[in-house]
Amino acid sequence: MILHPSRRELLGDFVTGLQGVALASLLPTITPAANNGTHFAPKAKRVLQIFCPGAASHIDLWDYKPELQRRSGMPAPAEMDAVTFQGKNGALMGSPWEFIPRGQSGKMVTELLPELGSLVDEIAFIHSMQSTTNTHGPACVLLNTGFVLEGFPSSGSWVSYALGSANNNLPTYVAIPDIRGIPPAGPANWGSGFLPAEHQAIVFNAQEPIRNLERPPGIPARTDTATRDFLRFLDSNHAARHPGEQELQARIASYELAARMQLSAPEVTDLSKESRATRDLYGADDPNPLKAAYARNCLLARRLLERGVRFVSLFCASRASGVDGLLNWDAHKTLKADYERHCPVLDQPTAGLLRDMRSRGLLDDTLVVWATEFGRMPTHQEGTVGRDHNPNAFTVWLTGAGIRGGVSYGSTDEFGGKAVENVVTVHDFHATMLHLLGLDHERLTWYHNGINRRLTDVHGHVIRDVLA
């Protein structure tokens, strides 16, 4: 027997029903792989990208420069005697911290990162990265989309488009911002650009519970069903009048995903089920609230990945808010104080995440990348004890599926000021990421405004020396 609500019931509850629809519309959808699978056998099924906004200093973390240490305080070479992003550079400035050889490879890593340092034999470092801009927003967008201009799809969106979902009850792509705020350029870092809206990331973190989208108390089930049936009727009529319109279909699918997530999302974000040993491994209950919050986000990232989310963007720190270096890695004035605050937040939780993923077998088919948008100068910024922006050299690293650990690829000059050997572009970085997912970066395209667009534009080469 089919129950039909009265007109009064339908109209009276229509607005309430739309409230749920409005909440659901905040979530993008999931569709099957647009390209019907990979181009060749993949090494990785999913990606975890750990991003440190603010330009984490390569020469203070990963890229040891003994000559810079030896000549610290001496005048910089003539080519460095220039005005950079925030002004004139002063003398050479060595790192305030010791670098320590770690692992069997003897890789030199700052003393500030002892836990990550212990994992160097599983990591491939790329020391010769370069950016094309020295401004945070465009550089973050470049690292995440392959273009300095906003409006292009993020790498996670391309992966979502290419591979589709491995769990229809969870998003294909999730971005987890730091509790300290969103990174420079904000949603442009995880947007879908001209790809269908379903491929943008869903954004949430371990500190903010998923909205309860269940039927409100007092709304009868038959009224809820009738409201959705009426909306479906309106949507289908609209679709018939406007064939080929994608936005409505993407929104409709997002409602359906929202309904499925009512059951799956609360479970995946419930960290209380994690053991005390696991929470301690990450530092999820550390007395430092910033470290504990990031650790919980790391735990959330692992739970999402093991449940089939294809791409997770995990952010450590965020944009500065009127105080240089306070909230992110942008250490213009007080490098030592800033990094002695940031590094403990990054170190144990990230290392704990990698160890936990390894113990669960997740690293066997997950690619993990750590990145920042550019590097920093080997000089001090005049009048400060910090470093200015440097797009000519920075470090990223990779570990997990398909990666040869314990290697360092490319190099910078004796001071770390410029990449000089095996220079790597963001396009090369993206080409390598896609390759490990079984995708040819030249064949993964979307026709837009007369051009077959790619994540790598018209550039990019796979960095084969870091592959297992």
N, C-alpha and C positions, 0 to 999 in steps of 0.2 A: 504494500500500500504506500503510495507516495503522498506525503503531507505537504500541502501548500500553505504558506503563511498568508495571513490577510495582508491587504495593502498597507494597513496601518502598521503592522509588525515589520513589514519589509522596509517601508520608508523610515520608520522610527529607528531601526537598527542599521540603516545603510551607512550612516556616518561612522558609527562604531566599527563597522567592517572595514571601511576605508582607512581607519587608523592603523589597523594591522597591515593593510596593503602598503601604506606609507612607510612603515617600519621595514617591511620586507624589501621595498624598493631600494633600500640602502645597500642591499647585497647583490653582487653580480652573480651571474648564473654559471652553470657548467654545461658544456656540450661535448659530444664526442670529438675525437681528434679530427681537425679540419683537413689535415694532409694524409689521413688514413695510415698513420704509423710512421716509423722511422725510415730513413734512407738506407741505413745499414745497421748491423748489429750494435746496439749501444753497450757501453760499459756502465753507464749510470741511468737510473730510472727517475731520479729526482735531484733537486739542487737545494742546498742551504747556502744563502749568501749572508755573510756577516759584514755589515757596513759600519764604518766609524766615520761619521761626518765631521768636517772641520779640518781635514787634511792632517792625519796622524803622521808625525815626523819619522821618515824612514831612517834617518841617520841617528835617531835616538832610540829606535826600537829594534830594527832588523838589519840595517846596512852599516856594518862596522867599518870605520875609516880611521885607521891608526895615524895617518898623516894629518888628518884634521885634529886629532887629539894632540899630536906633537906640536902643531903650529897654532894651537888655540891662543887667541889674543894678538896674533900677528896680523898685519894688514892683509886684506884679501887680494887675490889676483885682480888685475885691472878689469877683466871681464865681469867680475862680480861687483865692482864699484859702480853700482847703478841704482836708479830708483826702481823699486819693484812695486808690489801692490799697495803697501801702506807708507812707502817712503824710501829714504836712502838706507843702504846697508852699512853696517859698521865692520869691525874686524872679524876674522874667523872665530868661531865659537865651537869648541869641542863639546861633546855630550857631557852633561853633568854626572852621568852614571857610568859605571864599569860595564864592559861587555864581557860575557863569560862563555867559553866554549862548551857546547852542550851536545849530548848524544855521541854516537860513534862517528858521525860525520864531522864533529867538532865545530858545528855551526855557531858563530858568535851571535849572541842575543843579549839584549840589555838585562841587567840584574833586576829590573822592575817587573819582568815577566817570567818568574821562575817556573810556573806550572806549564805555560805554553812552551817555554824553552825546553822542557823535558820531552816534548813531542816532536822535536825538529826532524828526527829520522823518518817521520811519517809525512813530512810536509815538503812541497816543492815551492821554493821562493822565486819570484820573478822580480829582480832588482832594477830592471831597465824600462819600467813603464814611463810613458810621457802623456801629458794631457795637452789640449790645444787652447786651454783657457786657464787663467789664474784667479777666477772668481768662483766662489763656493757654489752658488746656485747652478749656473751653467755647467760647472765641472761635475757636480753630483748627477745632473741630468745626463751628461755625456757618459759617465760611467754606467749608468743604469739603462740608458736607451740607445746609446751610440751616436747621439746628436746633442749639440749644445743648446739648440732651440727646443722649447717645450712643445708638446703635441705629438711626439712620436711614441710608439709602443715601447714599454719597458721590456727588458729581457725576460722577466717572468711572464709577461703577457704573450710574448712570442712562443715560449715553451707551452703555455696553456693552449694557445691556438694550434700548435703542432701536435701535441701529445694528448690533449684532453684529460679527462679525469681518471684517477685510479680509485676513487671513492665517491660515488654519486651523492653521498650524504654530507660531504664536506666540500669546501671550495677547492678549486684546482690550484689557486695562488693566494697566499696570505702574506701580508706585510705586518710586522710587529714593531711599531715604533717604541722608542725608549719612553719611560714615563716623564722624562724631562722635556718632551715635545717632539714635534716632527722635524725632519732634516731640512736643510736649505732646499727651496723649490717644492717642498711638501709633496702633495699627491702626484706631481709630475714624475716622481721617482718610481711610482708603481702604477701609473695610468696605462690605459690600453690604446691611447692615441687614436689612430684611424681604424684599428681592429675593432670588431664588435665589442660592445661594452661588457659583455660577459667575461672578457679576458682580463679585465682590470683586477687588482687585488682586493680582497676583503681585508679590512684593517681592524685589528683588535690586539689586546695584549693580556697578560696574565693578571693584571691588576683591575681590569674593567670587565665585569661579568657580561656575558651575552644577554641581550634583551630577551625577556620572556615574551614569546610571541604566541603563547597558548591562548585559546579562546577565553575572553574575560568572564569572570563569574557573572551570572545573571543573563547571559546570552544563550538562549536555547540552541542545541545542536542543529535543529531544523532551520532556525533563523540564520545561523552561520553558514550552513550549506546553501540555503537559498540566496544569500548575499553573494557567495562566490559563484554560484551558477549565473546570477544576473550579471556580474562583472564579466564572466566568461562570454556571455551572450553579447555584451557591448563590445568586448575586445575582438571577438570573431567578426562582428559586423564591420568594425573599423578596419581590421586587417583585409577584409574583402574589398573595401573601398579604396584601400591604399596598399596594393600589392608591392612587395619588395621592401617595405619599410621595416628596418631592423630594430629600431629602438624599442618599439612596443613589444616585439617578440622577446627581446632580451629582458625586458622588465617582467613580462609574464613568466618567463623561465626563472627569474630571480625569486618570484613569489613561491614557486614550486620548491626551489632550493631552500628557501626560508622555512617552509613547512617541514622538510626533511631534517633541517638543522635543529629543529626544536628538540629532537631526540639525540642527535649526535654531538652538537656543539657543547651543551652543558657537560657532557661526559668528558670530552677532550680537554676542557678548560678546568676540570676539577683536579687540582694538584694534590688534594688531601689524600688521595689514594697512593701517592708515591711513598716509598719506604723512607724511614729516617736516614738510612745509609745513603740513599740516592739524593735526598735533600741536602745532606751534608757534603756530598761529592760536588754539588753545584754551588753550595753556599747560599741556599735559598732562604735560610733563616739567619743570615749574618746580621750583626748589629748595625752595620753600615746600610742604611735603607736603600741607597742607590745600587749598591752591589746586590743586595737581596732581591730588589725588583728586577734587575737585569738577569739574575740567576733564574728567577721564576719564568721570565720570558724565554730563557734558554730551554728550560724544562718543557714549556709549551711548544717550542719549536720542535723538539724531539718527538713529542706526542703527536703533533700534526704530521710529521714526516712518516712515522711508523704506521699511521692510519691512511696513508696514500696521497697526501697533499703533494703535488708535483714540485712546487717552488715556494720556498719560504725566505722572505727578506727580513732579517733580524738586525735591528739597529742598536748600536751601543753609543749612547750620547746623542745629542741633538743640536739644534741651532743655539747660538749664544743669545742671551736676552739682556742686552745692554751692558754685560760684564764680560770682557774679553776672556775667553778660555774657561769660564766658570762651568758652562754646560756642555762644551764639546772640545774637540782636539785642536782648536784654533788658537795656538799658544803664541800670540804676538808679543806679549809683554812679560809674562811670568811663566816661562817654560817649566822650570823645575817644580814649582808649586802645583801647576796644572797637571802635569803628568804623574806626579806622586799621588794625586787624587784620582786620576782616570785609570791608571794601569791596574790597581787592585780591583777595580770594578770589572775590567775586561778579563783579567787573567784567570782566576780560578773558575768562574762560571763557564767560560769558553772552553777551557781545558777539560772541565768536568763533562761538558756536552760531548766533546770529541771522544773522551774515554767511555762514556755511557753508550754512545752510538757504536763504538767499536765492540763493546762487550755484547751488544744485542745483534750484531751482524749488519747494522744499518750502513756502516761505512763501506761495506762490500758493494753496494749499488747506489750510494748517495755521493754526489760530488759536493764538497764543501769549499767555498771560496771566502777569503777574507780580503776586504778592499777598503780603500779610502779614495778621495777624489783627486788629490795630487800630493806632492811632498812639501818640504820646507827648506829654506835656505841654510847653507852651512855657515852663514854669518849671523851675527845678532842684528836685530832691527835697531837702527840708530836710536840711542836714548833709552833702550830697554834691555832686558835680559831674555827676550823671546826671539822667535824666528818668523820671517815673513813667508808669504806663499812662494812655492816653486813648482811650476808645471813641467819643468824639464827633467824631473827625476822623482820617482816614488816606487814603493814596493807593494806588491800584492802577493798572496800565497794561496795554494790549493792543496787539498788533501782528500783522501777517500777514493771512490771508484775511478779506476783508470789512471791514477796519478802515481808517478815514481817518487817516492819519498827520499829525503836526505840530499836533495840537490838544490843548487842555486843557479838560476839561469840569468844571463845578462849581467851587466855591471855598470856602475857609475864611475865618474872620474875620481881622483884621489881624495877629493873633499866631499863627494856625494852631491855635487851641484848639478850634474848633467849626466844623463844616460849616454854611454859611449860604445857599449858592446851589445850586439843583439837587441837593438832598441825595439820595444814592444808598444803597440798602440792599443787603445781600447777595443778597436775592431779585431785585433789578433786575440785579445782576451776573450771576447765574445765568440769568435770563431772556434776557439778551443773548447769553450763551455758547450756549445752546440754539438761539436764533434763527439764529445764524450756521451752525449745523449742520443747519439746515432743520427744526427741531423747535419746535412751539408748546408753550411751557412749561405752558399750561393744559390741553393735551390729552395730555401725556405723564404717565400715571398708572399706579398699581398699587393694586388694592383690598386693603386691610389693616385688619382689625379694624373693619369697617363704614364705612371712609372711603376714598375715592379719593385716595390720597396723591400729592403732587407734590414735586419738588425745591424748588419755590418756595412750598410750603404753600398759602396762599390769597392770596398777594401777588405782587408783581413786575411791572415794566414794562420793555420793551426800551428801552435807551438809544440812541435812533436818531441822536443828534448825533455819535456816534463811528463810525457806519457809513459806509463808502464809498458 
